[in-house]
Amino acid sequence: MKKQENVIYLHAFPDFQSTIKVKELKQKPVKAVLLRTGDEIDFTYENNELRLAIPGKLRTRQVDVVKVYLEK
C-alpha cells in the first residue's frame, strides 16, 4: 500500500484472489478505481476498515492496482 494525500494505492498480486482489507484507515474512502481499466470497484468501510475485492473478470496475470480516493 502506498499512501499520498487523500489517495491510497492497493496492489493485488495475480495469485491473490481474496478480499483486500485495510485496517485502521481513518479517512473514509469515497471511490475505488482499477487503474488499468478505469472500472469502479465496490467496497465497504466499517469501523475504520476498508474491504474490497477485484471481480474475477477484471483480474489479470499482472499486479492489479486499485486507486482509492479518500475524503478530505
GROMACS elastic network, one bead per residue, 0.5 to 0.9 nm:
[ bonds ]
;  ai    aj funct       b0    kb
    1     8     6  0.67207   500
    1     9     6  0.55714   500
    1    10     6  0.50190   500
    1    11     6  0.66263   500
    1    22     6  0.89152   500
    2     7     6  0.85632   500
    2     8     6  0.56452   500
    2     9     6  0.52690   500
    2    10     6  0.70728   500
    2    11     6  0.88471   500
    3     6     6  0.79239   500
    3     7     6  0.60908   500
    3     9     6  0.65436   500
    4     7     6  0.52263   500
    4     8     6  0.60403   500
    4     9     6  0.84533   500
    5     8     6  0.80099   500
    5    70     6  0.84863   500
    5    72     6  0.86716   500
    6    27     6  0.79369   500
    6    29     6  0.88318   500
    6    68     6  0.84141   500
    6    69     6  0.60074   500
    6    71     6  0.65427   500
    6    72     6  0.61594   500
    7    29     6  0.87063   500
    7    67     6  0.68657   500
    7    68     6  0.55785   500
    7    70     6  0.56130   500
    7    71     6  0.88620   500
    8    66     6  0.82737   500
    8    67     6  0.59542   500
    8    68     6  0.52137   500
    8    69     6  0.67583   500
    8    70     6  0.77344   500
    9    65     6  0.65205   500
    9    66     6  0.56286   500
    9    68     6  0.61615   500
    9    69     6  0.89267   500
   10    20     6  0.82939   500
   10    64     6  0.82110   500
   10    65     6  0.55556   500
   10    66     6  0.50843   500
   10    67     6  0.65060   500
   10    68     6  0.76243   500
   11    63     6  0.63224   500
   11    64     6  0.57561   500
   11    66     6  0.65444   500
   12    15     6  0.82401   500
   12    16     6  0.62379   500
   12    17     6  0.83193   500
   12    20     6  0.79909   500
   12    54     6  0.85075   500
   12    62     6  0.86403   500
   12    63     6  0.55307   500
   12    64     6  0.51352   500
   12    65     6  0.63398   500
   12    66     6  0.81196   500
   13    16     6  0.54181   500
   13    17     6  0.84932   500
   13    61     6  0.81241   500
   13    62     6  0.68180   500
   13    64     6  0.65507   500
   13    65     6  0.88920   500
   14    17     6  0.75664   500
   14    59     6  0.75062   500
   14    60     6  0.65472   500
   14    61     6  0.51187   500
   14    62     6  0.56993   500
   14    63     6  0.58022   500
   14    64     6  0.74668   500
   15    61     6  0.81784   500
   16    19     6  0.85968   500
   16    20     6  0.89652   500
   17    20     6  0.89438   500
   17    53     6  0.80042   500
   17    54     6  0.82097   500
   17    56     6  0.80261   500
   17    59     6  0.89485   500
   18    52     6  0.88873   500
   18    53     6  0.65708   500
   18    54     6  0.85119   500
   19    51     6  0.64026   500
   19    52     6  0.55558   500
   19    54     6  0.78784   500
   20    50     6  0.79049   500
   20    51     6  0.55617   500
   20    52     6  0.53054   500
   20    53     6  0.59458   500
   20    54     6  0.85400   500
   21    49     6  0.67979   500
   21    50     6  0.56044   500
   21    52     6  0.68189   500
   21    53     6  0.89258   500
   22    25     6  0.65449   500
   22    48     6  0.83539   500
   22    49     6  0.55624   500
   22    50     6  0.50536   500
   22    51     6  0.66168   500
   23    26     6  0.88509   500
   23    47     6  0.86120   500
   23    48     6  0.62548   500
   23    50     6  0.65420   500
   23    51     6  0.87660   500
   24    47     6  0.80640   500
   24    48     6  0.50684   500
   24    49     6  0.58980   500
   24    50     6  0.85346   500
   25    28     6  0.73028   500
   25    29     6  0.86881   500
   25    47     6  0.87660   500
   25    49     6  0.59091   500
   25    50     6  0.70534   500
   26    48     6  0.57241   500
   26    49     6  0.84531   500
   27    48     6  0.78287   500
   27    70     6  0.58808   500
   27    71     6  0.59345   500
   27    72     6  0.75498   500
   28    45     6  0.72793   500
   28    48     6  0.76588   500
   28    50     6  0.85159   500
   28    69     6  0.86537   500
   28    70     6  0.55669   500
   28    71     6  0.53798   500
   28    72     6  0.85271   500
   29    32     6  0.76510   500
   29    43     6  0.87096   500
   29    44     6  0.87946   500
   29    45     6  0.72954   500
   29    50     6  0.76624   500
   29    68     6  0.65239   500
   29    69     6  0.57275   500
   29    71     6  0.59552   500
   30    68     6  0.75309   500
   30    69     6  0.57112   500
   30    70     6  0.55379   500
   30    71     6  0.61116   500
   31    40     6  0.72339   500
   31    41     6  0.77555   500
   31    42     6  0.82467   500
   31    43     6  0.83187   500
   31    67     6  0.82008   500
   31    68     6  0.57761   500
   31    69     6  0.52141   500
   31    70     6  0.73056   500
   32    39     6  0.84824   500
   32    40     6  0.56171   500
   32    41     6  0.52638   500
   32    42     6  0.70615   500
   32    43     6  0.74241   500
   32    52     6  0.87339   500
   32    66     6  0.64071   500
   32    67     6  0.56186   500
   32    69     6  0.62747   500
   33    36     6  0.87983   500
   33    37     6  0.82231   500
   33    38     6  0.57460   500
   33    39     6  0.55588   500
   33    41     6  0.55936   500
   33    42     6  0.88697   500
   33    65     6  0.84686   500
   33    66     6  0.54048   500
   33    67     6  0.52395   500
   33    68     6  0.64991   500
   33    69     6  0.84262   500
   34    37     6  0.58585   500
   34    38     6  0.53273   500
   34    39     6  0.54236   500
   34    40     6  0.63302   500
   34    41     6  0.67149   500
   34    54     6  0.80902   500
   34    58     6  0.84868   500
   34    64     6  0.73424   500
   34    65     6  0.59968   500
   34    67     6  0.64021   500
   34    68     6  0.89138   500
   35    38     6  0.53267   500
   35    39     6  0.76331   500
   35    64     6  0.77793   500
   35    65     6  0.58620   500
   35    66     6  0.58087   500
   35    67     6  0.64860   500
   36    39     6  0.82363   500
   36    64     6  0.74200   500
   36    65     6  0.73731   500
   36    66     6  0.85705   500
   37    40     6  0.88550   500
   37    58     6  0.81934   500
   39    58     6  0.86019   500
   41    52     6  0.73231   500
   41    53     6  0.75517   500
   41    54     6  0.65926   500
   41    55     6  0.80296   500
   41    66     6  0.80996   500
   42    51     6  0.89135   500
   42    52     6  0.64092   500
   42    53     6  0.75501   500
   42    54     6  0.82569   500
   43    50     6  0.70009   500
   43    51     6  0.56083   500
   43    53     6  0.73826   500
   44    49     6  0.80556   500
   44    50     6  0.58365   500
   44    51     6  0.53000   500
   44    52     6  0.66112   500
   45    48     6  0.65666   500
   45    49     6  0.54755   500
   45    51     6  0.64310   500
   45    52     6  0.89741   500
   46    49     6  0.53543   500
   46    50     6  0.68425   500
   46    51     6  0.86010   500
   47    50     6  0.85859   500
   53    56     6  0.87351   500
   54    57     6  0.83742   500
   54    58     6  0.66746   500
   54    59     6  0.67319   500
   54    64     6  0.86208   500
   54    66     6  0.85220   500
   55    58     6  0.55105   500
   55    59     6  0.66776   500
   56    59     6  0.51859   500
   56    60     6  0.84809   500
   57    60     6  0.83920   500
   58    64     6  0.89146   500
   59    62     6  0.81398   500
   59    63     6  0.87440   500
   59    64     6  0.68883   500
   60    63     6  0.73237   500
   60    64     6  0.68991   500
   61    64     6  0.83972   500
